[in-house]
Amino acid sequence: MRDPTWMFTQGPALFLYNETRKWFALGSLFLTPVLLIIDAPFGRFTPQNQSSIFVLDGRKAWILMELVSPAMFLYTFITSPLSVRAPSLPAFTEPHAVLALCFLLHYLNRALISPLRTPSRSKTHIIVPMCGVAFNIINGSLMGSYLSSPFARMWLQGPLHTSFYVGLGIWAAGFAGNIYHDEILLNIRRKAMSKGKARQGAAEKGEHYAIPQGGLYSLISYPNYFCEWVEWLGFAIAASPLPFYLGSPTLASLPALFNIQLYIDILNSPSQSFFPSLSPPWIFFISEFLLMVPRAYKGHKWYHSKFKDTYPKDRKAVIPFIL
């Protein structure tokens, strides 16, 4: 089944879903080269002018920004805008309810537990939470709409696909790895604060940096990013069929990828015909990858610049042995 949207309700909700799905995917693709040039102004790239009215408390901005995603997810999951009528809430043991709980568990940690346990957090420019709120409104709405849709319920009901269990296991491994490697970073700040090393200077910016050690930090500079990708890859595998055929492309078809008209046609195509099997879980995974790779690459260069010869030269940026 390559076009799942035939099962959805027709009308404004489906039109909005497809328009959002298309431009959310394309927007992430277009933003990637921009982020390779511009440093998002938070964390180690926080603006130097800390007194500006556009520079906000990092912890509060982060919490408010990230709470938007589960709020929008819950609203659309409960109202099910792609259904003819909103179904009753599923039992917690139903597959799409399990996936909904996985999504909410991730954001419980990301939006509340992690920032509240952070000893210090850098200030952030107002543009960061503004962009984060926009991203989370779109992503949370798409994910909730999809998981409550007739197609998702049909795909996940009955004898479950092996992909559901495999994906759920991958999600759990990524979630645990994300928390584990974030904890290593938090411990660096805790130790610095307890020793008084961050009470002046760096503490004024709410940050302290050292070379992380342990786990996948022996291989890459950003294992927390890598584990988050693993997490959402597993979620997509569990929640949705693959967005493409697994057939082998022929060499004769490769030149078409370099035909500019192909991409013009994609931009001009109706939203409902834009890769109809590309579901929100896969769009989220792809978008996270595209938007986080530039941050990881530039952060990796920053580590080398700050710590120079003391920083391990054999560490890659974000994908073990590759990038």
C-alpha positions, -999 to +999 in steps of 0.1 A: +000+000+000+019+030-013-006+058-007-020+055+029-040+088+026-068+072+007-081+060+041-082+095+057-111+118+059-113+142+030-114+180+033-094+208+049-077+185+075-062+162+049-052+192+028-034+208+057-018+175+067-003+170+033+008+206+029+025+205+062+041+172+056+055+184+022+069+217+033+082+204+067+103+178+048+115+203+022+121+230+047+145+208+067+163+200+035+167+237+025+178+247+060+207+222+061+232+243+041+221+275+059+230+259+093+265+249+079+271+287+075+253+301+105+258+291+141+225+286+160+230+311+189+227+288+220+251+266+240+287+271+230+276+296+204+256+318+228+258+355+218+286+374+237+262+403+246+245+386+275+225+418+285+206+420+253+168+419+256+169+392+229+190+368+251+169+346+273+173+323+302+184+291+286+166+267+310+132+284+309+133+290+271+142+253+266+114+240+288+087+262+272+099+254+237+100+217+242+067+214+260+050+225+228+056+192+210+039+169+235+010+194+239+004+195+201+009+157+199-017+150+226-042+174+211-041+158+176-037+123+189-070+127+209-089+146+183-077+125+154-082+151+126-076+126+098-104+103+110-140+107+099-148+108+136-125+108+166-121+072+179-122+064+215-088+065+233-069+032+229-059+009+257-023+014+268-014-020+254-024-012+219+006-006+196-002+029+186-008+038+223+026+022+231+042+044+205+024+075+218+037+067+253+073+064+238+069+098+222+057+114+254+084+096+275+110+111+253+096+146+258+091+141+295+128+137+297+137+163+271+114+190+282+114+186+320+136+160+336+169+168+318+167+206+320+156+206+356+186+184+365+211+205+346+234+224+370+237+253+345+226+261+311+238+288+287+216+317+277+200+316+243+190+341+216+152+345+213+154+332+177+162+297+190+130+292+210+110+309+183+123+284+157+119+255+182+083+264+189+075+265+152+093+231+147+075+215+176+041+228+166+045+212+132+061+180+143+039+174+173+008+179+152+019+157+124+030+129+147-003+129+167-024+131+135-006+102+119-006+079+149-043+084+155-051+080+118-070+051+102-039+040+083-017+038+114-043+019+134-047-005+105-010-009+100-004-016+137-035-038+145-037-076+143-006-098+142+022-073+146+049-069+121+084-079+132+094-044+124+073-031+153+093-051+179+126-044+161+118-007+159+107-006+195+140-022+206+160+002+186+140+031+200+147+019+236+184+015+229+186+050+214+166+065+243+188+049+269+220+059+250+208+095+248+202+097+285+235+080+293+256+104+272+237+135+283+245+124+319+282+124+311+279+160+300+259+169+331+286+153+353+312+175+338+293+206+349+285+191+383+322+184+390+332+218+379+306+235+400+316+214+431+352+223+427+345+260+422+360+260+387+328+274+372+318+299+398+334+328+378+340+335+342+323+305+325+296+304+351+285+339+341+275+323+308+260+293+326+284+269+310+315+248+316+332+227+290+357+198+292+366+168+270+338+142+276+349+106+282+331+073+283+307+054+262+306+064+225+326+096+234+356+074+227+345+074+190+325+106+184+320+141+198+282+140+198+270+105+208+238+121+223+229+133+188+237+099+173+216+081+199+187+104+193+188+095+156+189+059+166+159+065+188+137+081+161+149+057+134+136+029+156+103+048+162+098+052+125+105+015+118+080+006+145+053+031+135+052+031+097+062+011+066+093+020+048+089+052+027+105+037-003+108+004-023+138-017-015+144-025-052+179-018-065+181+013-087+197+008-121+227+028-133+205+041-161+182+058-136+210+077-117+214+106-142+178+116-134+189+126-099+210+154-114+181+167-135+170+201-121+136+196-137+130+167-114+133+190-083+112+217-099+085+192-105+086+181-069+083+216-057+053+223-080+036+190-074+003+189-054+010+182-018-011+150-018+012+135-044+044+144-026+059+110-016+026+098-002+043+070+017+067+094+035+049+094+069+056+119+097+077+094+118+101+092+088+100+129+082+109+135+118+139+112+117+151+127+084+146+162+096+164+156+129+194+141+110+195+170+084+192+198+111+216+183+136+245+172+114+256+208+108+255+215+146+275+184+153+301+191+126+306+227+137+307+217+174+333+191+166+355+217+150+349+239+181+361+211+204+393+209+183+398+247+183+393+250+221+412+219+233+437+218+204+462+189+207+446+175+238+414+166+220+414+130+206+423+132+169+407+100+160+372+110+172+347+116+145+320+142+148+287+122+151+287+089+132+313+063+144+341+057+119+323+077+092+315+114+099 
